[in-house]
């Protein structure tokens, strides 16, 4: 029986062991199609440019029902916002997470089409949208005057690039009883954030579960804080 394996072993030893090492560079323009549905609530009776609040929903509002993006959002509390603002809420396709490249390009497109004050663009989102908020703020801190994440999952890419957040006006909201996205997400992220951005705030609602968006978005002080911030041109 052992003799049967000898030709196979001889074949192995006869194979060339040297490999070719190739050093090269890919230099190619790759085009992509940007496609995303959104609702834009734009004030009609205003002169001049208006502030823009960008809202990213959670995983439960993904899909094709565009009205769903208003759930648990600043749309519900528009009466608390004391000046005319535009609110932009894109919808994430079913089965996927936020593509922040698409969201960035959408915001740029809205700037072109409407009278938006580029020094007063604000970003907020909850749960999966809180993750998208932190990711987009990390990638384009130059775009936003203030950023507020709510019950957000965090990841190692964000903490590895924590310096990207150093000049941002930021609030991190989380529920102390959250059993969907554990409060440790907020604590660990804030531990890294505070040394580089001492003005950033962590707000924990001790008795809230994952629905800490209710406490965050129903507080008029959140919108007062946001709208008081301006990006230096």
GUDO-52571 format. One record per residue: residue number from 1; residue in three letters; x, y, z of N, C-alpha, C in turn. Coordinates in steps of 0.001 Angstrom, whole numbers. Each point is the difference from the previous one (the first is absolute). Layout:
// GUDO-52571
+-----+---------+---------+---------+---------+---------+---------+---------+---------+---------+---------+
! num ! residuo !    n_px !    n_py !    n_pz !   ca_px !   ca_py !   ca_pz !    c_px !    c_py !    c_pz !
+-----+---------+---------+---------+---------+---------+---------+---------+---------+---------+---------+
! NUM !     Ala !       X !       Y !       Z !       X !       Y !       Z !       X !       Y !       Z !
...
+-----+---------+---------+---------+---------+---------+---------+---------+---------+---------+---------+
END
This chain:
// GUDO-52571
+-----+---------+---------+---------+---------+---------+---------+---------+---------+---------+---------+
! num ! residuo !    n_px !    n_py !    n_pz !   ca_px !   ca_py !   ca_pz !    c_px !    c_py !    c_pz !
+-----+---------+---------+---------+---------+---------+---------+---------+---------+---------+---------+
!   1 !     Unk !     826 !   -1218 !       0 !    -826 !    1218 !       0 !     860 !    1268 !       0 !
!   2 !     Unk !    1096 !     -16 !     729 !     835 !    1195 !     109 !     626 !     393 !   -1330 !
!   3 !     Unk !     265 !   -1003 !    -860 !     637 !     278 !   -1286 !    -851 !     898 !    -886 !
!   4 !     Unk !   -1299 !     -49 !     212 !    -901 !     813 !    -829 !     255 !    1493 !     176 !
!   5 !     Unk !     526 !     414 !    1131 !     195 !    1420 !     282 !    1329 !     537 !    -537 !
!   6 !     Unk !     905 !    -868 !    -408 !    1322 !     450 !    -424 !     -35 !     894 !   -1238 !
!   7 !     Unk !    -750 !    -345 !   -1081 !     -40 !     902 !   -1159 !    -517 !    1392 !     352 !
!   8 !     Unk !    -976 !      56 !     917 !    -557 !    1294 !     406 !    1052 !     840 !     732 !
!   9 !     Unk !     774 !    -638 !     862 !    1045 !     709 !     736 !    1094 !     488 !    -941 !
!  10 !     Unk !     338 !    -842 !    -958 !    1006 !     411 !    -984 !    -464 !    1210 !    -799 !
!  11 !     Unk !   -1311 !      16 !    -317 !    -573 !    1135 !    -732 !     105 !    1280 !     811 !
!  12 !     Unk !    -298 !     -82 !    1297 !      78 !    1173 !     866 !    1408 !     594 !      30 !
!  13 !     Unk !    1001 !    -915 !     130 !    1383 !     481 !      88 !     533 !     520 !   -1323 !
!  14 !     Unk !    -655 !    -379 !   -1077 !     478 !     447 !   -1307 !    -586 !    1350 !    -428 !
!  15 !     Unk !   -1020 !     493 !     757 !    -611 !    1297 !    -347 !     985 !    1129 !     298 !
!  16 !     Unk !      29 !    1029 !    -846 !     907 !    1137 !     260 !    -450 !     773 !    1237 !
!  17 !     Unk !     927 !     322 !     862 !    -340 !     685 !    1248 !     136 !    1509 !    -115 !
!  18 !     Unk !     629 !     483 !   -1061 !     170 !    1447 !    -125 !   -1262 !     647 !    -566 !
!  19 !     Unk !    -325 !    1249 !     478 !   -1169 !     736 !    -481 !     457 !    1342 !    -565 !
!  20 !     Unk !    -842 !     547 !    -828 !     316 !    1307 !    -597 !    -615 !    1099 !     848 !
!  21 !     Unk !     781 !     968 !     426 !    -511 !    1129 !     783 !    -242 !    1185 !    -927 !
!  22 !     Unk !   -1238 !     447 !     -12 !    -386 !    1095 !    -901 !    -358 !    1228 !     820 !
!  23 !     Unk !     614 !    1119 !    -282 !    -348 !    1272 !     633 !    -588 !     907 !   -1063 !
!  24 !     Unk !   -1200 !     484 !     259 !    -698 !     789 !   -1018 !    -942 !     974 !     670 !
!  25 !     Unk !    -755 !     720 !    -791 !    -948 !    1001 !     509 !   -1271 !     -40 !    -837 !
!  26 !     Unk !   -1138 !       0 !     686 !   -1274 !     136 !    -695 !    -342 !    1477 !     -93 !
!  27 !     Unk !    -180 !     502 !   -1191 !    -353 !    1406 !    -202 !   -1144 !      51 !    -999 !
!  28 !     Unk !   -1221 !     -64 !     532 !   -1166 !    -129 !    -863 !   -1160 !     775 !     604 !
!  29 !     Unk !    -682 !     770 !    -810 !   -1192 !     706 !     464 !   -1175 !    -969 !      14 !
!  30 !     Unk !    -581 !    -182 !    1195 !   -1130 !    -915 !     135 !   -1259 !     827 !     244 !
!  31 !     Unk !    -935 !     -89 !    -930 !   -1238 !     773 !     117 !   -1040 !    -800 !     783 !
!  32 !     Unk !    -821 !     733 !     772 !   -1062 !    -661 !     746 !   -1283 !     811 !    -126 !
!  33 !     Unk !   -1113 !    -692 !      51 !   -1304 !     662 !     -89 !    -504 !     288 !    1410 !
!  34 !     Unk !    -384 !    1236 !     238 !    -568 !     373 !    1296 !   -1525 !     -30 !    -111 !
!  35 !     Unk !    -637 !    -836 !     808 !   -1457 !     -87 !     -38 !    -525 !    -157 !    1417 !
!  36 !     Unk !    -776 !     965 !     449 !    -586 !     -83 !    1343 !   -1245 !     879 !      52 !
!  37 !     Unk !   -1047 !    -507 !     649 !   -1226 !     782 !     183 !     144 !     862 !    1252 !
!  38 !     Unk !    -712 !    1120 !       7 !      89 !     875 !    1169 !   -1229 !     893 !      95 !
!  39 !     Unk !    -214 !     521 !    1180 !    -990 !    1059 !     226 !     768 !    1250 !     395 !
!  40 !     Unk !    -339 !    1096 !    -624 !     554 !    1299 !     390 !   -1143 !     903 !     417 !
!  41 !     Unk !      14 !     404 !    1249 !    -987 !     955 !     498 !     653 !    1375 !     -79 !
!  42 !     Unk !    -471 !     809 !    -933 !     665 !    1282 !    -289 !    -964 !    1156 !     252 !
!  43 !     Unk !     386 !     959 !     829 !    -906 !    1118 !     309 !    -253 !     872 !   -1232 !
!  44 !     Unk !   -1242 !     369 !    -191 !    -386 !     750 !   -1196 !     185 !    1507 !     139 !
!  45 !     Unk !    -486 !     534 !    1099 !     -51 !    1467 !     121 !    1252 !     538 !     691 !
!  46 !     Unk !    1127 !    -209 !    -622 !    1248 !     517 !     566 !     820 !     666 !   -1091 !
!  47 !     Unk !     751 !     986 !     417 !     920 !     655 !    -928 !    1427 !    -375 !     400 !
!  48 !     Unk !     813 !    -209 !    -985 !    1390 !    -348 !     293 !     186 !   -1471 !     308 !
!  49 !     Unk !    1199 !    -346 !     441 !     353 !   -1393 !     250 !    -519 !    -482 !    1357 !
!  50 !     Unk !    -350 !   -1275 !      61 !    -543 !    -576 !    1240 !     935 !   -1092 !     526 !
!  51 !     Unk !     -13 !    -230 !    1317 !     773 !   -1112 !     563 !    -570 !   -1340 !    -473 !
!  52 !     Unk !     829 !   -1037 !      22 !    -426 !   -1336 !    -417 !     315 !   -1002 !    1106 !
!  53 !     Unk !   -1034 !    -733 !     428 !     188 !   -1121 !     924 !    -116 !   -1289 !    -808 !
!  54 !     Unk !    1056 !    -798 !      15 !      -3 !   -1296 !    -682 !    -281 !   -1074 !    1046 !
!  55 !     Unk !   -1025 !    -824 !    -256 !    -399 !   -1041 !     949 !     122 !   -1379 !    -642 !
!  56 !     Unk !     705 !    -906 !     694 !     158 !   -1382 !    -465 !    -772 !    -937 !     935 !
!  57 !     Unk !    -978 !    -702 !    -569 !    -883 !    -872 !     782 !     696 !   -1290 !     428 !
!  58 !     Unk !    -716 !    -802 !     769 !     519 !   -1291 !     457 !    -373 !   -1135 !    -941 !
!  59 !     Unk !     402 !   -1218 !     369 !    -175 !   -1152 !    -898 !   -1467 !    -336 !    -260 !
!  60 !     Unk !    -876 !     327 !     927 !   -1415 !    -334 !    -159 !    -713 !     795 !   -1079 !
!  61 !     Unk !     597 !    1101 !    -443 !    -647 !     860 !    -995 !     589 !    -176 !   -1407 !
!  62 !     Unk !     827 !   -1024 !    -185 !     550 !    -279 !   -1336 !   -1099 !    -496 !    -942 !
!  63 !     Unk !     258 !     124 !   -1312 !    -947 !    -568 !    -957 !    -534 !    1009 !    -992 !
!  64 !     Unk !   -1288 !    -130 !    -335 !    -615 !     824 !   -1050 !   -1115 !     916 !     494 !
!  65 !     Unk !    -370 !    -108 !    1273 !   -1040 !     871 !     547 !     661 !    1286 !     483 !
!  66 !     Unk !      10 !    1006 !    -867 !     754 !    1218 !     291 !    -543 !     747 !    1213 !
!  67 !     Unk !   -1292 !    -132 !     262 !    -575 !     665 !    1174 !     610 !    -513 !    1300 !
!  68 !     Unk !     526 !   -1236 !     -44 !     559 !    -611 !    1215 !    1196 !     772 !     539 !
!  69 !     Unk !     691 !     745 !    -866 !    1211 !     696 !     468 !    -326 !    1091 !    1023 !
!  70 !     Unk !   -1248 !     420 !      54 !    -379 !    1057 !     948 !    -147 !    -524 !    1427 !
!  71 !     Unk !    -127 !   -1316 !     143 !    -239 !    -578 !    1324 !    1181 !     287 !     931 !
!  72 !     Unk !    -310 !     292 !    1249 !    1031 !     192 !    1049 !    1011 !    1082 !    -365 !
!  73 !     Unk !    -414 !    1022 !    -712 !     980 !     933 !    -579 !    -304 !    1439 !     376 !
!  74 !     Unk !     881 !     929 !    -383 !    -307 !    1422 !     192 !   -1275 !     457 !    -719 !
!  75 !     Unk !    -454 !    -739 !   -1011 !   -1263 !     343 !    -661 !   -1137 !      77 !    1018 !
!  76 !     Unk !      25 !    -933 !     961 !   -1061 !     -78 !    1010 !     -19 !    1248 !     883 !
!  77 !     Unk !    1140 !     649 !     138 !     139 !    1105 !     953 !     320 !    1325 !    -698 !
!  78 !     Unk !    -484 !     141 !   -1232 !     285 !    1231 !    -756 !    -472 !    1250 !     729 !
!  79 !     Unk !   -1057 !    -149 !     789 !    -534 !    1154 !     733 !     969 !     517 !    1058 !
!  80 !     Unk !    1007 !    -819 !     362 !     987 !     412 !    1000 !    1142 !     807 !    -611 !
!  81 !     Unk !      74 !      -1 !   -1332 !    1103 !     675 !    -685 !    -431 !    1436 !    -284 !
!  82 !     Unk !     713 !     947 !     576 !    -476 !    1376 !      81 !     323 !     872 !   -1212 !
!  83 !     Unk !     626 !    -552 !   -1014 !     245 !     779 !   -1208 !    -178 !    -902 !   -1217 !
!  84 !     Unk !    -215 !     578 !   -1179 !    -201 !    -823 !   -1189 !    1259 !    -820 !    -320 !
!  85 !     Unk !    -180 !   -1308 !    -137 !    1107 !    -881 !    -371 !    -483 !    -983 !   -1058 !
!  86 !     Unk !     947 !    -501 !    -778 !    -282 !   -1119 !    -899 !     406 !   -1283 !     720 !
!  87 !     Unk !    -828 !   -1047 !    -139 !     333 !   -1302 !     581 !      84 !   -1009 !   -1133 !
!  88 !     Unk !    1136 !    -654 !    -111 !     244 !    -990 !   -1049 !      86 !   -1380 !     632 !
!  89 !     Unk !    -851 !    -918 !    -482 !       1 !   -1367 !     525 !      45 !    -996 !   -1154 !
!  90 !     Unk !    1186 !    -526 !    -316 !      96 !   -1045 !   -1017 !    -500 !   -1325 !     559 !
!  91 !     Unk !    -242 !    -962 !    -902 !    -433 !   -1334 !     434 !    1006 !   -1050 !    -441 !
!  92 !     Unk !     450 !    -783 !     969 !     948 !   -1070 !    -270 !    -742 !   -1183 !    -637 !
!  93 !     Unk !     536 !    -572 !   -1073 !    -657 !   -1159 !    -625 !     -97 !   -1185 !     957 !
!  94 !     Unk !   -1001 !    -844 !    -229 !    -189 !   -1188 !     840 !    1232 !    -889 !     -44 !
!  95 !     Unk !     346 !    -557 !    1150 !    1083 !    -971 !      55 !    1401 !     576 !     -41 !
!  96 !     Unk !     136 !    1329 !      42 !    1341 !     588 !     -30 !     161 !    1027 !    1115 !
!  97 !     Unk !    1241 !     452 !     172 !     312 !    1059 !     961 !     317 !    1263 !    -769 !
!  98 !     Unk !     117 !    1098 !     712 !     193 !    1289 !    -655 !    1274 !      40 !    -830 !
!  99 !     Unk !    -146 !     433 !   -1242 !    1147 !     266 !    -865 !     309 !    1488 !     142 !
! 100 !     Unk !    1030 !     319 !     765 !     267 !    1407 !     322 !     519 !     788 !   -1202 !
! 101 !     Unk !     559 !    -683 !    -992 !     402 !     695 !   -1229 !   -1244 !     548 !    -702 !
! 102 !     Unk !   -1034 !    -818 !     -78 !   -1255 !     436 !    -628 !    -632 !    1146 !     777 !
! 103 !     Unk !       0 !     -97 !    1330 !    -613 !    1061 !     819 !     762 !    1313 !    -192 !
! 104 !     Unk !    1314 !     -71 !     -11 !     808 !    1200 !    -219 !    -354 !     643 !   -1346 !
! 105 !     Unk !     -69 !    -808 !   -1040 !    -326 !     532 !   -1329 !   -1431 !     538 !     -69 !
! 106 !     Unk !    -912 !    -620 !     742 !   -1371 !     511 !      69 !     -21 !    1392 !     631 !
! 107 !     Unk !     722 !     174 !    1099 !      43 !    1310 !     667 !     566 !    1054 !    -947 !
! 108 !     Unk !    1053 !    -350 !    -721 !     587 !     947 !    -960 !   -1005 !     370 !   -1092 !
! 109 !     Unk !    -795 !    -970 !    -432 !   -1014 !     241 !   -1029 !   -1105 !     919 !     522 !
! 110 !     Unk !    -419 !    -213 !    1256 !   -1023 !     853 !     619 !     530 !    1430 !     127 !
! 111 !     Unk !    1275 !     139 !     304 !     611 !    1346 !      66 !    -111 !     720 !   -1340 !
! 112 !     Unk !     174 !    -746 !   -1072 !     -55 !     615 !   -1341 !   -1424 !     406 !    -376 !
! 113 !     Unk !    -974 !    -820 !     380 !   -1381 !     194 !    -464 !    -783 !     994 !     847 !
! 114 !     Unk !     377 !     139 !    1259 !    -789 !     820 !     924 !     895 !    1015 !     707 !
! 115 !     Unk !    -628 !     981 !     594 !     751 !    1042 !     701 !     339 !    -476 !    1411 !
! 116 !     Unk !    1162 !    -624 !     115 !     454 !    -563 !    1273 !    1183 !     810 !     519 !
! 117 !     Unk !     -60 !     316 !    1287 !    1119 !     683 !     662 !    1078 !   -1050 !     289 !
! 118 !     Unk !    1073 !      15 !    -777 !    1030 !   -1042 !     129 !     763 !      94 !    1322 !
! 119 !     Unk !    -131 !    1108 !     691 !     656 !     122 !    1310 !    -875 !    -572 !    1119 !
! 120 !     Unk !   -1227 !    -430 !    -361 !    -931 !    -500 !    1015 !    -653 !   -1309 !    -473 !
! 121 !     Unk !     831 !    -996 !    -227 !    -490 !   -1337 !    -334 !     224 !    -892 !    1217 !
! 122 !     Unk !   -1069 !    -664 !     440 !      24 !    -793 !    1225 !    -334 !   -1448 !    -323 !
! 123 !     Unk !     607 !    -916 !     734 !    -157 !   -1423 !    -280 !    -410 !    -738 !    1254 !
! 124 !     Unk !   -1046 !    -822 !    -117 !    -433 !    -809 !    1127 !    -608 !   -1295 !    -511 !
! 125 !     Unk !     -19 !   -1020 !     860 !    -579 !   -1280 !    -385 !     -86 !    -913 !    1200 !
! 126 !     Unk !    -860 !   -1013 !    -121 !    -225 !    -906 !    1125 !     333 !   -1442 !    -373 !
! 127 !     Unk !     533 !    -725 !     967 !     319 !   -1413 !    -155 !     890 !    -214 !   -1233 !
! 128 !     Unk !    -452 !    -751 !    -991 !     798 !    -153 !   -1222 !     326 !    1361 !    -611 !
! 129 !     Unk !    -940 !     930 !     105 !     235 !    1361 !    -486 !     967 !     780 !     874 !
! 130 !     Unk !      91 !    -379 !    1271 !    1014 !     597 !     874 !    1392 !    -440 !    -416 !
! 131 !     Unk !     101 !   -1270 !    -384 !    1268 !    -508 !    -549 !     351 !     744 !   -1286 !
! 132 !     Unk !   -1001 !     171 !    -880 !     227 !     736 !   -1244 !     392 !    1446 !     260 !
! 133 !     Unk !    -582 !     584 !    1041 !     322 !    1378 !     388 !    1474 !     119 !     393 !
! 134 !     Unk !     454 !    -894 !     858 !    1397 !      50 !     442 !     957 !    -298 !   -1150 !
! 135 !     Unk !    -373 !    -939 !    -862 !     861 !    -362 !   -1129 !     135 !    1155 !    -983 !
! 136 !     Unk !   -1131 !     640 !    -328 !      29 !    1113 !    -947 !     725 !    1208 !     594 !
! 137 !     Unk !    -207 !     241 !    1297 !     707 !    1100 !     669 !    1499 !    -247 !      28 !
! 138 !     Unk !     394 !   -1267 !     162 !    1416 !    -362 !     -17 !     601 !     256 !   -1388 !
! 139 !     Unk !    -758 !    -344 !   -1029 !     501 !     119 !   -1375 !      -6 !    1436 !    -508 !
! 140 !     Unk !    -976 !     794 !     464 !    -131 !    1379 !    -484 !    -294 !     977 !    1137 !
! 141 !     Unk !     922 !     133 !     945 !    -243 !     922 !    1116 !    -130 !    1447 !    -452 !
! 142 !     Unk !     557 !     317 !   -1176 !     -53 !    1374 !    -517 !   -1409 !     427 !    -383 !
! 143 !     Unk !    -917 !    -955 !    -138 !   -1337 !     318 !    -514 !    -967 !     465 !    1077 !
! 144 !     Unk !     204 !    -430 !    1265 !   -1062 !     126 !     997 !     342 !     990 !    1117 !
! 145 !     Unk !   -1009 !     813 !     340 !     145 !     962 !    1093 !    -247 !    -656 !    1348 !
! 146 !     Unk !    -813 !   -1065 !      11 !    -262 !    -740 !    1237 !    -476 !   -1398 !    -357 !
! 147 !     Unk !     299 !    -955 !     884 !    -301 !   -1413 !    -238 !    -578 !    -586 !    1284 !
! 148 !     Unk !   -1101 !    -763 !    -129 !    -613 !    -646 !    1164 !    -361 !   -1438 !    -362 !
! 149 !     Unk !     657 !    -949 !     645 !    -339 !   -1408 !    -219 !    -854 !    -496 !    1165 !
! 150 !     Unk !    -936 !    -899 !    -318 !    -924 !    -531 !    1006 !      60 !   -1529 !     -34 !
! 151 !     Unk !     227 !    -613 !    1141 !      84 !   -1459 !     184 !     762 !    -676 !   -1137 !
! 152 !     Unk !    1183 !     509 !    -288 !     759 !    -430 !   -1173 !     935 !   -1170 !     293 !
! 153 !     Unk !       1 !   -1015 !    -872 !    1105 !    -947 !      35 !    1274 !     722 !    -453 !
! 154 !     Unk !    1120 !    -386 !     550 !    1276 !     597 !    -418 !     923 !   -1114 !    -476 !
! 155 !     Unk !    1070 !     375 !    -683 !     925 !   -1024 !    -481 !    1447 !     467 !     151 !
! 156 !     Unk !     912 !    -912 !    -275 !    1416 !     285 !     226 !     561 !    1008 !   -1002 !
! 157 !     Unk !    -620 !     100 !   -1165 !     454 !     990 !    -985 !    -194 !    1405 !     564 !
! 158 !     Unk !   -1136 !     216 !     663 !    -279 !    1313 !     595 !     993 !     332 !    1107 !
! 159 !     Unk !     247 !    -958 !     884 !     913 !     284 !    1112 !    1447 !     138 !    -498 !
! 160 !     Unk !     343 !    -734 !   -1062 !    1349 !     118 !    -566 !     218 !    1360 !    -660 !
! 161 !     Unk !   -1101 !     617 !    -442 !      80 !    1307 !    -667 !    -620 !    1105 !     860 !
! 162 !     Unk !     150 !    -137 !    1308 !    -692 !     903 !     930 !     394 !    1460 !    -200 !
! 163 !     Unk !    1197 !     261 !    -491 !     439 !    1387 !    -235 !    -866 !     719 !   -1015 !
! 164 !     Unk !    -694 !    -744 !    -850 !    -888 !     612 !    -999 !   -1137 !     781 !     671 !
! 165 !     Unk !    -311 !    -360 !    1242 !   -1122 !     626 !     708 !     428 !    1198 !     861 !
! 166 !     Unk !    1278 !     334 !      -6 !     519 !     916 !    1028 !    -572 !    1405 !     -78 !
! 167 !     Unk !    -399 !     462 !   -1188 !    -496 !    1375 !    -127 !   -1519 !      82 !    -154 !
! 168 !     Unk !    -684 !   -1094 !     246 !   -1452 !     -29 !    -193 !    -753 !     321 !    1291 !
! 169 !     Unk !   -1122 !     696 !    -151 !    -949 !     139 !    1103 !    -817 !   -1292 !      43 !
! 170 !     Unk !     102 !    -737 !    1121 !    -592 !   -1343 !      35 !    -762 !    -273 !    1285 !
! 171 !     Unk !   -1103 !    -735 !    -169 !    -725 !    -582 !    1124 !    -236 !   -1479 !    -298 !
! 172 !     Unk !     237 !    -844 !    1007 !    -210 !   -1440 !    -101 !   -1104 !    -368 !     989 !
! 173 !     Unk !   -1124 !    -499 !    -509 !   -1126 !    -383 !     863 !    -103 !   -1525 !      68 !
! 174 !     Unk !    -373 !    -500 !    1181 !    -208 !   -1453 !     131 !    -911 !    -286 !    1184 !
! 175 !     Unk !    -714 !   -1103 !     -75 !    -830 !    -454 !    1108 !     787 !    -892 !     933 !
! 176 !     Unk !     -83 !     267 !    1293 !     741 !    -783 !     977 !    -447 !   -1449 !      79 !
! 177 !     Unk !   -1245 !    -289 !    -448 !    -550 !   -1354 !      58 !     -31 !    -657 !   -1375 !
! 178 !     Unk !     683 !     572 !    -973 !     -53 !    -491 !   -1386 !     544 !   -1432 !     -79 !
! 179 !     Unk !    -869 !    -939 !    -417 !     447 !   -1383 !    -151 !      87 !    -418 !   -1464 !
! 180 !     Unk !    -125 !     972 !    -912 !     173 !    -259 !   -1436 !    1389 !     451 !    -434 !
! 181 !     Unk !     300 !    1267 !     260 !    1364 !     522 !    -170 !     465 !     387 !    1398 !
! 182 !     Unk !     882 !    -778 !     561 !     346 !     161 !    1413 !     635 !    1366 !     280 !
! 183 !     Unk !    -250 !     567 !    1191 !     566 !    1304 !     356 !    1520 !      46 !    -104 !
! 184 !     Unk !     651 !   -1179 !      82 !    1469 !     -29 !    -124 !     472 !     602 !   -1313 !
! 185 !     Unk !    -845 !    -101 !   -1056 !     357 !     613 !   -1272 !     265 !    1491 !     180 !
! 186 !     Unk !    -893 !     662 !     724 !     151 !    1436 !     233 !    1165 !     288 !     940 !
! 187 !     Unk !     112 !    -797 !    1075 !    1050 !     244 !     983 !    1386 !    -143 !    -614 !
! 188 !     Unk !     211 !   -1083 !    -743 !    1322 !    -254 !    -581 !     357 !    1054 !   -1042 !
! 189 !     Unk !    -993 !     377 !    -808 !     251 !    1022 !   -1012 !     328 !    1339 !     673 !
! 190 !     Unk !    -765 !     342 !    1031 !     212 !    1275 !     695 !    1345 !      32 !     728 !
! 191 !     Unk !     439 !   -1146 !     513 !    1324 !     -67 !     644 !    1105 !     408 !    -969 !
! 192 !     Unk !    -150 !    -397 !   -1248 !     978 !     366 !   -1035 !    -221 !    1442 !    -469 !
! 193 !     Unk !   -1273 !     413 !     -63 !    -345 !    1311 !    -549 !     396 !    1150 !     923 !
! 194 !     Unk !    -273 !    -136 !    1279 !     166 !    1120 !     932 !    1420 !     590 !       8 !
! 195 !     Unk !    1058 !    -819 !      -8 !    1343 !     595 !       5 !     308 !     872 !   -1221 !
! 196 !     Unk !    -587 !    -326 !   -1151 !     279 !     802 !   -1206 !   -1045 !    1092 !    -213 !
! 197 !     Unk !   -1186 !    -174 !     626 !   -1083 !     967 !    -171 !    -698 !     202 !    1349 !
! 198 !     Unk !     606 !     791 !     897 !    -530 !     158 !    1362 !   -1392 !     633 !      58 !
! 199 !     Unk !    -421 !     697 !   -1066 !   -1328 !     634 !      34 !   -1109 !    -969 !    -386 !
! 200 !     Unk !     348 !   -1164 !    -542 !   -1014 !    -997 !    -355 !    -704 !    -487 !    1268 !
! 201 !     Unk !   -1306 !    -270 !    -138 !    -794 !    -396 !    1164 !    -546 !   -1406 !    -162 !
! 202 !     Unk !      14 !    -756 !    1080 !    -691 !   -1284 !      58 !   -1212 !     166 !     901 !
! 203 !     Unk !   -1192 !    -263 !    -549 !   -1236 !     112 !     774 !    -634 !   -1381 !      92 !
! 204 !     Unk !     -95 !    -525 !    1219 !    -611 !   -1310 !     223 !   -1343 !     204 !     693 !
! 205 !     Unk !   -1045 !    -574 !    -574 !   -1321 !       2 !     628 !    -107 !   -1299 !     796 !
! 206 !     Unk !     118 !      76 !    1338 !     197 !   -1209 !     819 !   -1082 !   -1055 !    -171 !
! 207 !     Unk !   -1248 !     420 !    -205 !   -1118 !    -952 !     -31 !    -462 !    -363 !   -1409 !
! 208 !     Unk !     678 !     523 !   -1019 !    -404 !    -296 !   -1381 !     626 !   -1286 !    -493 !
! 209 !     Unk !    -785 !    -755 !    -763 !     540 !   -1144 !    -715 !     505 !     501 !   -1352 !
! 210 !     Unk !    -242 !    -756 !   -1073 !     537 !     389 !   -1308 !    -709 !    1233 !    -564 !
! 211 !     Unk !   -1165 !     315 !     551 !    -794 !    1128 !    -527 !     438 !    1351 !     556 !
! 212 !     Unk !    1282 !     162 !     265 !     494 !    1280 !     543 !    -198 !    1148 !    -989 !
! 213 !     Unk !    -373 !    -336 !   -1254 !    -299 !    1070 !    -968 !   -1175 !     849 !     447 !
! 214 !     Unk !    -950 !    -594 !     740 !   -1149 !     782 !     478 !     467 !    1115 !     931 !
! 215 !     Unk !     877 !    -346 !     937 !     516 !     993 !     940 !     877 !    1024 !    -703 !
! 216 !     Unk !     810 !    -462 !    -961 !     931 !     906 !    -688 !    -747 !     996 !    -886 !
! 217 !     Unk !    -886 !    -487 !    -862 !    -624 !     863 !   -1008 !   -1173 !     824 !     532 !
! 218 !     Unk !    -519 !    -364 !    1172 !   -1119 !     777 !     559 !     475 !    1176 !     851 !
! 219 !     Unk !    1303 !     160 !     122 !     557 !    1088 !     813 !     335 !    1202 !    -888 !
! 220 !     Unk !    -703 !    1114 !     181 !     269 !    1174 !    -837 !    1431 !     520 !     114 !
! 221 !     Unk !     663 !    -335 !    1115 !    1383 !     469 !     181 !     952 !    -605 !   -1030 !
! 222 !     Unk !    -334 !   -1199 !    -511 !     842 !    -614 !   -1031 !      34 !     884 !   -1250 !
! 223 !     Unk !   -1173 !     487 !    -401 !     -80 !     816 !   -1219 !     591 !    1394 !     236 !
! 224 !     Unk !    -197 !     524 !    1208 !     619 !    1291 !     343 !    1518 !    -110 !     -82 !
! 225 !     Unk !     529 !   -1097 !     545 !    1444 !    -227 !     -26 !     491 !    -132 !   -1440 !
! 226 !     Unk !    -661 !    -838 !    -763 !     383 !    -189 !   -1406 !      58 !    1329 !    -743 !
! 227 !     Unk !   -1116 !     705 !      25 !    -150 !    1201 !    -826 !     877 !    1153 !     474 !
! 228 !     Unk !     549 !    -136 !    1209 !     908 !    1055 !     494 !    1411 !    -188 !    -562 !
! 229 !     Unk !     245 !   -1151 !    -648 !    1339 !    -299 !    -491 !     131 !     359 !   -1477 !
! 230 !     Unk !    1138 !     596 !    -320 !     312 !     362 !   -1389 !    1376 !    -517 !    -357 !
! 231 !     Unk !     108 !    -477 !   -1224 !    1302 !    -448 !    -503 !     763 !    1197 !    -509 !
! 232 !     Unk !    1239 !     103 !     409 !     819 !    1105 !    -498 !     306 !    -226 !   -1474 !
! 233 !     Unk !    -171 !    1040 !    -797 !     210 !    -125 !   -1449 !    1475 !     121 !    -347 !
+-----+---------+---------+---------+---------+---------+---------+---------+---------+---------+---------+
END
